[in-house]
Amino acid sequence: MYAILCFDRPDSAPLRDQHRAAHQKFLNENSKKILFGGPLKNAAEGPSTGALIVVDCATRQEAETFIGADPFYRGGVYETVSIRAFKQVFPQARS
């Protein structure tokens, strides 16, 4: 399991708008791999400033390939992307 933390480049709102439909399609097509995720914001009702996506990937390479195919990534929305191994400890995963 890997956490993918993405931070938008400054003034990327037009790029987000341009690639949003393709990004949403990508997320829907990969929904079985995505454990949870969503936009990062500076304020609850403010604009998106990035994303957190936790994926069920066996290797870091698999997580890199996953985010590399995201239209937001390919379209230049993200300034930085950090991928870290993630271990869920709370709440306990349901069997």
C-alpha positions as CSV (number, residue, x, y, z in Angstrom):
1,M,0.0,0.0,0.0
2,Y,1.3,3.4,-0.9
3,A,0.3,7.0,-0.2
4,I,0.7,9.4,-3.1
5,L,0.9,13.0,-2.0
6,C,0.6,15.6,-4.8
7,F,1.0,19.4,-4.6
8,D,-0.2,21.6,-7.4
9,R,2.0,24.1,-9.1
10,P,1.1,27.7,-8.5
11,D,-1.8,29.0,-10.6
12,S,-2.7,25.5,-11.9
13,A,-6.5,26.0,-11.7
14,P,-6.8,26.4,-15.5
15,L,-4.8,23.1,-16.0
16,R,-7.1,21.4,-13.4
17,D,-10.1,22.5,-15.3
18,Q,-8.7,21.5,-18.6
19,H,-7.8,17.9,-17.4
20,R,-10.6,17.3,-14.9
21,A,-12.8,15.1,-17.0
22,A,-9.9,12.9,-18.0
23,H,-8.7,12.8,-14.4
24,Q,-12.1,11.7,-13.2
25,K,-12.3,9.0,-15.9
26,F,-8.9,7.8,-14.8
27,L,-9.9,7.5,-11.2
28,N,-13.1,5.7,-12.1
29,E,-11.2,3.2,-14.3
30,N,-8.8,2.6,-11.5
31,S,-11.2,2.6,-8.6
32,K,-10.4,-1.0,-7.5
33,K,-6.8,0.1,-6.9
34,I,-7.6,3.3,-5.0
35,L,-8.3,2.7,-1.3
36,F,-9.2,6.3,-0.6
37,G,-8.3,9.7,-1.8
38,G,-9.3,13.3,-2.4
39,P,-8.2,16.8,-2.9
40,L,-6.1,18.8,-0.6
41,K,-7.3,22.3,0.3
42,N,-6.0,25.2,2.3
43,A,-9.6,25.8,3.5
44,A,-12.6,23.4,3.5
45,E,-14.5,25.3,0.8
46,G,-11.4,26.6,-1.0
47,P,-9.9,25.5,-4.2
48,S,-7.9,22.3,-4.5
49,T,-4.2,22.6,-3.9
50,G,-3.2,19.0,-4.4
51,A,-4.3,15.5,-3.7
52,L,-3.8,12.5,-1.4
53,I,-4.4,9.1,-3.0
54,V,-3.8,5.8,-1.1
55,V,-3.4,2.9,-3.5
56,D,-3.2,-0.8,-3.2
57,C,0.1,-1.3,-5.1
58,A,2.6,-4.1,-4.3
59,T,5.6,-2.0,-5.2
60,R,6.7,1.6,-5.3
61,Q,7.3,1.2,-9.1
62,E,3.6,0.2,-9.4
63,A,2.6,3.3,-7.5
64,E,4.9,5.4,-9.7
65,T,3.3,3.9,-12.9
66,F,-0.1,4.6,-11.5
67,I,0.4,8.3,-10.8
68,G,2.4,8.7,-14.0
69,A,-0.7,7.8,-15.9
70,D,-3.0,10.3,-14.2
71,P,-4.0,13.1,-16.5
72,F,-3.4,15.7,-13.8
73,Y,0.2,14.5,-13.6
74,R,0.7,14.2,-17.3
75,G,-1.0,17.6,-17.8
76,G,1.4,19.4,-15.5
77,V,-1.1,20.2,-12.7
78,Y,1.2,18.8,-10.0
79,E,4.5,20.6,-9.1
80,T,5.6,17.8,-6.7
81,V,4.6,14.2,-6.1
82,S,5.8,12.2,-3.1
83,I,5.2,8.5,-2.9
84,R,5.6,6.7,0.5
85,A,4.9,3.2,1.7
86,F,1.8,3.3,3.9
87,K,0.6,1.0,6.6
88,Q,-2.9,1.4,7.9
89,V,-3.1,0.9,11.7
90,F,-6.3,2.8,12.5
91,P,-9.0,2.0,12.1
92,Q,-8.0,-1.6,11.8
93,A,-8.6,-2.9,8.3
94,R,-11.7,-5.0,8.1
95,S,-11.3,-8.6,7.2
